[in-house]
Amino acid sequence: MPAHVSHIAPATGVRDTGSPGLRSDAASNRRRVLDAARALFVSRGLDVPMATIARHAGVGVATLYRRFPTREALVAEVFSDEFTACAAIVDDALADDDAWRAFRRIIETVCASQTQDREFNDALLSSFSGSAGFERELPRIEGGFAEVVRRAKAAGRLREDFDVSDLSLVFMANRGVIGDATTAPAASRRLVAHLLRSFEAGRAEPARPLPPPAPLGLGRLPRTAEV
């Protein structure tokens, strides 16, 4: 049985692993672009203008585009470590001999990680929609998850009508509850618990208790006046 899988840890900096043959000044420019891009993606979102990234990196726009001809290429490089870690989560799930636990682990771990690194969450959703350049890892993630789904269904633990594409729906739903950093982890855990209950089939034991509700204030909504 594989060891417990940890969350995808947001990188504190950006590795420069893609261009070992660059001159020192070119390598320095590339590193500054990646560091500036990550900081701006975190503070302003993935749609920050490329010209703004160049200005914050202290390089010309032409220099930025020479290294990263598209926004998708830049996003893919900035979040390459997290995306590799996401693929590793799927690999660990494939090594688990309990099909339902493997399926549950992918959902729980990636959704928990989304609460810690929302910009990577947006990049991940972009990758599933085909708009980000994660050609190296995305097929590995999609293929691995499809196999985890197949095994869980074969074991009679996952609903037959669950589709692999529902994974992106899970991530989008989770994205919708993590807007407030103070309540995001609790809200995400409870949402994921509800979703996993709805996906499970052939439960052989009582359902696990739901995590405590997040203090979102919805329980204090005014009641409808009686007629």
Buried (B, 14 or more C-beta within 10 A) or exposed (E): EEEEBEBBEBBEEBEBEEEEEBEEEBBBBBBBBBBBBBBBBBEEEBEBEBEBBBBBBEBEBEBBBEBBEEBBBBBBBBBBBBBBBBBBBBEBBBEBEBBBBBBBBBBBBBBBBBBBBBBBBBBBBBBBEEEBBBEEBBEBBBEBBBBBBEBBBEBEBBBEEBEBEBBBEBBEBBBEBBEEEEBBBBBBBBBBBEBBEEBBBEEEEEEEEEBEEBEEEEEEEEEEEEE
